[in-house]
Amino acid sequence: MAHRSFAVTFAALMSPFLVWAAHFGLVYGINGIICARHLQDARLLGYPLSPALIGIVTVLALLWVAMLMARALGGHGPADHVAAEDPRRFARWFVAAGAGTALVAILWVALPALMVPACG
């Protein structure tokens, strides 16, 4: 069995929350830059720039977290290097539960940002 440091295993356990945190920062960063640079009227693929970028970032975050959940539910987790079954089972459960929570949190952050104008 390969040995992983505690920091790597802990980061893997927290990965759904880290994806949510990155999404949170990107959503508010996008809106902040658009307002600071007066890009409210800019368009991307025919859509206003802010909702288009936030939509892209949101879809990517949702896909990433869904992949983490699918891996955890499929029997793969951050503690696969541990010999005992209980820590592996807990790690898979924790990642799957965290991914479910992160999916809701990502939508919770994205919906208002998509419904309200960036600088409104």
C-alpha positions in Angstrom: 0.0 0.0 0.0 1.2 3.5 -0.8 1.5 6.0 1.9 -0.1 9.4 1.6 0.5 12.4 3.9 -2.3 13.6 6.1 -2.4 16.9 4.2 -3.1 15.1 0.9 -5.7 12.8 2.4 -7.4 15.7 4.2 -7.5 17.9 1.0 -9.0 14.9 -0.9 -11.7 14.6 1.9 -12.4 18.3 1.6 -12.4 18.4 -2.2 -16.1 19.0 -2.7 -16.0 22.0 -0.4 -12.8 23.3 -2.1 -14.6 23.2 -5.4 -17.5 25.1 -3.9 -15.2 27.7 -2.4 -13.4 28.2 -5.7 -16.8 28.5 -7.5 -17.9 31.0 -4.8 -14.8 33.1 -5.4 -15.1 33.0 -9.1 -18.7 34.0 -9.2 -18.1 37.1 -7.0 -14.8 37.8 -8.8 -16.5 37.7 -12.2 -19.2 40.1 -11.0 -16.7 42.4 -9.3 -14.5 42.6 -12.4 -17.4 43.2 -14.7 -18.6 46.1 -12.5 -15.2 47.5 -12.0 -14.3 47.5 -15.7 -17.8 48.7 -16.8 -18.4 45.6 -18.9 -22.2 45.4 -18.2 -23.0 45.6 -21.8 -20.4 43.1 -23.1 -21.6 39.9 -24.6 -20.3 36.4 -24.9 -22.0 34.0 -27.4 -24.9 36.4 -27.6 -25.5 36.4 -23.8 -24.6 39.1 -21.3 -21.0 38.5 -20.1 -21.7 38.0 -16.4 -24.4 35.3 -16.7 -22.5 33.6 -19.5 -19.3 33.3 -17.5 -21.1 32.4 -14.3 -23.1 29.7 -16.2 -19.9 28.2 -17.6 -18.2 28.2 -14.2 -21.3 26.8 -12.5 -21.6 23.9 -15.0 -17.9 23.0 -14.6 -18.2 23.1 -10.8 -21.3 21.0 -10.8 -19.7 18.4 -13.1 -16.6 18.2 -11.0 -18.5 17.7 -7.8 -20.8 15.2 -9.5 -17.7 13.3 -10.6 -16.3 13.3 -7.0 -19.7 12.0 -5.8 -19.8 9.3 -8.4 -16.3 8.1 -7.6 -17.1 8.0 -3.9 -20.3 6.1 -4.4 -18.5 3.8 -6.8 -16.1 2.6 -4.1 -13.1 4.9 -4.7 -12.1 7.4 -2.1 -9.2 9.4 -0.6 -8.4 6.8 2.0 -7.9 3.8 -0.4 -4.3 3.5 0.8 -5.5 2.6 4.3 -5.5 -1.1 5.1 -8.6 -1.1 7.4 -12.1 -0.9 5.8 -13.7 1.5 8.3 -11.6 4.5 7.5 -12.0 3.9 3.8 -15.8 3.6 4.2 -16.0 6.7 6.2 -13.9 8.7 3.7 -16.1 7.6 0.8 -19.2 8.5 2.8 -17.8 11.9 3.8 -16.9 12.8 0.2 -20.3 11.7 -1.1 -22.1 13.6 1.6 -19.9 16.6 1.1 -20.5 16.4 -2.6 -24.2 16.5 -2.1 -23.9 19.5 0.1 -21.5 21.2 -2.3 -24.0 20.7 -5.2 -26.7 22.5 -3.3 -24.2 25.2 -2.2 -23.0 25.8 -5.8 -26.6 26.2 -7.0 -27.4 28.5 -4.0 -24.5 30.8 -5.0 -25.1 30.7 -8.8 -28.9 31.3 -9.0 -29.0 34.8 -7.5 -25.9 35.7 -9.6 -27.6 34.5 -12.7 -31.0 36.2 -11.9 -29.8 39.6 -10.8 -27.8 42.0 -13.1 -24.1 42.1 -12.3 -24.1 45.7 -11.2 -27.8 46.2 -10.4 
